[in-house]
Amino acid sequence: MDTLKEDSTLFFKKLSFNLLSLVLIGVILYLGKGIILPFLFSLLLATLLLPSVDFLNRKRFPKGLSILIPLIISLLIIAGILYFLSTQIAHFFDDWDTLKERVNELVKSLQKWIAKNFNIAQRKQAEYISETAEKVKTQAPKIAGQTFLSLTESFSYIILLPIYTFLILFYKGTIKKFFIELFKKSDDGKVVEILHACTHVSQRYIAGLLIETTIVFSLNTIGFLILGIKYAIFLALFAALLNLIPYIGMLIANVFCVLITLITSENPADALWVAGILALVQFFDNNIGMPLIVGNNVRINALVTILGVLIGGALCGIPGTFLAIPALAALKVIFDRVDTLNAWGILLGDEPPEESKNKKPLKFLKKKKDSTEKK
């Protein structure tokens, strides 16, 4: 009985420690996101550039130059994408006055429909809209402050991203030795295996995600151009970028693209065609593109994926939603290879559960059963 109590106490201590560790990580992320998030994005970029850096090192390039060449090329590509995105957004806002007129027309039509079907006078509806507008005005200083904060964070990314990435790649050997020394009581081979597995999964996932986003953008663009809707490239790019956020992103993209098409198109059926194109591309992406390109290296179940994206967004905003899946993938690699954390790896994964007859009972439960049988 004493052994049973000790095992159960040890189990609950480990569980409490794991939960407290997760809470502590969440608090640190929330309070230090301005510093930590640029570092995490730099870590992903460094992981993606690592094969190129190793290749140049094997060709006997100087260490600094072998890092700078891939880093500068990647930054130029990122700058080109951002420039293309900004031009598309600018083109969209050039017609803002026309869009406002069209929205006013649709709102008036909607007010007439509501008055006819729900017996709510247009004057009452106008009063409600004006009250809402006043509330928005009172929130304007707060919104302006958040916008300024977002711009400040953007500048911090521009400055810190290349610096962090260069230093991570330059000191990658030191970082590896640090983890081996930190877990020196564990098997050194297992620590190296976990580091290599995390790197491999991150590389495969990020590279696959970039290819997949390009394919989704191309398919969306072709479909929208054939349909002949306005802002076809902008909407295709917007939907492709939001597709990076699992489940939730595509839902937002569908609503936004359908509303913009409904506002800008004279034919309401175009909005239905847009929804159909996005659904078709999403079906292709989920069933063919993602499994073929990204593969089975990242097997996270849908429930944990959605929770991870929501928690990442709550803690770190939009950047957190993009970082959620790579973070979950790295955690699953660690959990699957550390015996005391295997249960968490099972919780994250989407592998079919084994039959109960093949599962081993928990140690302390087994002892409890044996002691009951003896009695």
N, C-alpha and C positions, 0 to 999 in steps of 0.2 A: 504493500500500500504506500509506503514511504517513497519507493521508486516511482510509482505512478504519479504521486503528487509532484515530485521533482520534475518529471518529464512534462507534465501539463503546465507547471509554472514556467519552465524554460520555454515551452511553446508560446505561451501568452506574452512572455517577455520579448521574444523575438518578433512576434506580431506587432506588439506595441512600439518596439524600436523601429520597425519598417514603416509603420504608419506615421510616427513622429518625424522620421527622416523625410518622407514625402511632403508633409506639411511644412517642414523647415525649408525644403527646396523651393516650394511654392512661395513662401514668404520672401525668401532671398530674391527670387525672380521678380516678384511684384515690386519690391523696394528698390532693387538695383537694375531694373530692366534697361535703363538708359546706358549703362555700361556693359551689361551682360549680353544684350541682344546683338549689338554690333560684333561682339566677340564670337557669338554662336554662328552668325552668318559668315564671318571670316573663316571659322573652322570648317564650315561646309564648303566654302570656296577653296580653301587650302586642300581639303580632301579630294575635291574634283581635279585640282591641278597637280596633285601628287604624282600620278603616272608620268606626266610631261616633265616634271622636275627631275624625277629619277632617270628618265631617258636622257635628258641633257647632261646629268651627272655622269652617266655611263659613257657619254661622248667626250668626257673630260672638260666640260665647260666649267669655269669658276663657279663656286657655290652661289654667290650672290647673283651672278648673271643667269644661271640656270633657273633661278626663282623669278628674276625680274622679267625675263622674256615671256613666259606663259602668263604672268600676272598682268603685264601691260596689255597683252593681246586680249585677255578676258575682260579687263576694264574698258577697253575700246569697244568690245562687243556689247557690254552692258550699257555704255554711253550711247551707242547707236540705237539700241532697243528703247532706251528712255527718250531719245530724241524723236524717234518714230512715234512713240506713244504720245508725247507732248504735242506733236504736230497734228495728230488725229484728234486729240482733245480740243486743241485750238480751233480746228476746222469745225468741230461740233458746236463750240460756243460762238463761232462767228454768226451762226443763224439763231442766236438765242432770242432775239426780238420776235422773229417769225414763229419760233416754237412757243413763246409766251402767248402770242395771239391765237395760235391753234389750240393751246391748252385752255384758254378762256372760252373759246367756242365749244370745246368738249364739256367744260364745266357747266356752261349755260344749258347745253342739251341734257346733261345729267340732272341738273336742278329741275328742269321741266319734267323729266321722266319721274323723278322722286315725288314732285308735287302732284303728278297725275296718279301715281300708283300708291303712294303712302300718305297722301293728304297733308303734306308738310309744306306750308307756304314758302315761296322763294325768298320772301323777306326774312323769315326765321332762319332759313339756311344761310342767307347773307350775313345775318347777325352772328351766327355761330362761326362762320369763316373769319369774320373780322375779329372776334374774340380770340380765335386761335392765332391769328396774325399778331395780335398784341402780345400774346404770351411768347411768341417767337422773338419779338423785339426785345422783351425783357431778358431773354436768354442770349441776346447778341453778344454782350461783353464776354460771357463765358465761352461762347463758340469761337470768338475772335482769339481769346487766350489759348484755347485748345489748338486752333490753327497755327498760332505762333509757335506753340510747343512742338507741333508736328514738323514745322519748317526747321526748327532748331535741331530736332532729332534727325531730320534728313541730312542736314549739314554735318552732324556728328558721324553719320554713316559714310558720307563722302570722304571725310578726313580719316576716320578710324579704320574703315574696311581694308584699304590697301596696306596700311601700317600693320594691323593685326595679322593679315594674311601672310605678309612677308616674314614677320617674326615667328609665326607658328611653323612655317616651312623651314626657316633657318634653324630653329631650335627643336625640330621634331625628334632628333636623337636624344636630346636632354629630357624632353617630355616623356619619351618612352622609358628612359632609365628611371625617371621619377616614379612612374606607376609601378615598375618592377620593384623598386626599393620600398615603395609605400606598402605593397602587398607581399613583402619578402617572406612572410610566414606561409604564404600560399605557394603552389607550384609555379615556378617561373614560366614554364611552358604554357600553362593555362592562361596566365596574364597576357603573354605575347599573343596567344591564340585569340583571346577576346579582343585585343587591340586590332589585330589584323581583320577579324570578322566584322567589327564595327566599321572599320575603314572600307572594307569591300562592300558591305551592304549600303553604306552611305554613297559611295561612288556609283554603284549600280543604280541606286534609286534616283539620285540627282540627275545623272546623265540620261537615264530613261525618261525622267519627268520632263527634261528639256526637249527631248525628241518628241515625246508625246504631245507637249504643248504646241510645238511647231506643226505637227500633223493636224491637231484639232483646229488651230487657227487657219490652216490652209483649207480644210474641209468646210469650215464655217464661212470663210471668204468666198469660196466657189459657190456654195449654196445661196448666199445672200446676193452675190453679183448676178447669178442666174435669175433670182427672184426680182432683182432690180430695185431693191429698197434703198432708201437714203442712208448715208453713214454706214454702208455695208462693212467697210474695212474696220472702222472704229468699233462697231458692235461685235464683229468677229473676234477682234483682239481682246475686247473686254470680256467676252464669254470664255475665251481660251485661258486668260489669266485667272479668272475666278474658278476655272476648272481645277486649278492647283489646290483649292480648298475642297476636300472631299465632301460629297453630298450637299452640304450647305451652299457652297459656292455656285454650283450649277443651278440650284433653285433660285438664288438671287439673280444670276445672269438671265435666266428664262424670263423672270418677271420684268426686269429692266428692259431687255431687248423687245419683248412683246409690247410694253407700254410706249417705248420710243417709236416703234413701228406704227402703233395705233395712232400716235400723235402726228407723225410725219407723212403717213400714207393716206391717199384718198380712198383706197380700197381696204375695208376692215378685214377682208379675208387674208391680206398679207400678214397680219399678226398671227393668224393660225398657221400659215405656212412657215413663219419664222420659228414658232414653237415646235412644229413638226421636224424642221431641219435640225434644230438643237437636240431634240429627242433622239433622232436617228444617229447623229454624230456621237451623242452620249452613249447610246447602245453599242456602237462600234468600239468606242473607247473602253468601255467597261468589260466587254466580252472578247475583244480581239487585241486592241492596241495595248492596254495596260498589261495583260498577262504575257503578251509576246515580247514587249519592249522591256518592261520592268522585271518581268519574270516572277518567280515565287520566293524571291529573297526577302520580301517584306510581306509577311502573312499576319496582318493585324485584323481582328474581327471588327465588324461594322459598328457594334455598340461602343467598343473602346475607342474606335476612330472618331466617332461623333463626339463622345465625351471629351476626348483629348483635344479636338479642335475647339470645342466650346470653352474648356478650361484654359487653353492657350490664349484664346481671344479675351477671356475675362482677366487673365493675369497680365498679358503683354500687348493687347490690342491686335491689330491686323497682322503685324509681324509674327505674333504668337501662333496664329492659325496656320501660317506657312511652315513654321518650325515644328509643329506638333507631330506630324507623321515621321520625319527623320528622327526626332527624339524618341518616339515610341519604338521605332525599329531598333535603335541602338540599345534601348532598355531591354527589349526582348532578347537581343543577342546576349546581353549580360545575364539576364535572369535564367536563360536556358543553359548557361554554362557554369552557374554557381549553384551548388546543390541546395543550399539553404533558401534560395530564391526561386526554385523551379516552379512552385505554385503560382507565382506572379507571372511567369512566362506562359503557363497554361492559360491563365486568365486573359492575357493579351492576344494569344494566338487564335487562329480560326480553323485549326486542324480538327477533324471529327473526333469526338470523345471516344476513348477506348471502352470496351465492354467492362462492366463492373467486375466480372469474374477475373479479368486480367489485371485489375488494379490492386495494389497492396494497401492494406489499411494503415492508417496512421499509427505510429509506434505506440503512443500512449493508449490509444483506443484498443489496440490488439492486446496489450498487457491487461487492460481492464477486463476484457472479455475472458482472458485466460483465468484471471483471479476469480471471476464470477463462476466459471465452470468448476474450479476446484472446490468452491464452497458448496 
